[in-house]
Amino acid sequence: MIAFAYLAALLVSAASMVLIDRRWRLYLFAAPGRVLVVQAVGVGFLLAADLVGIGAGIFQRGEGPYLSGLDLAPHLPVEEPIFLWFLCHLTMLVFCGVRRGLDALADRCSARDGGPA
């Protein structure tokens, strides 16, 4: 069971981010159709970069007791696309959260100062 620890950690972390996203409707739950396209493009681009790196001999599969040992292709563990989904989702949650916070701050400042100049 220790062999799937990294995969389990990725899935738990990704599920936690989905719950955060659902609670505040920051990204995925704000516009699901559009977001799934953005996620697919982001993951696809990063996966293509991984495959280019693997083909060039730059990237190789690491060994460790926490990896599942399952490969989608030579030197491409099954955990990689899940990690890339996690990375893209995390990046967009942070971006959308910061943007929402800055917009709220600007609204408060505008209301305090009597509106836009």
Secondary structure, DSSP 8 states (H G I E B T S, - for coil): -GGGHHHHHHHHHHHHHHHHHHHHT-STTTSHHHHHHHHHHHHHHHHHHHHHHHHTTS------TTS---EEETTEETHHHHHHHHHHHHHHHHHHHHHHHHHHHHHHHHHHTTS--
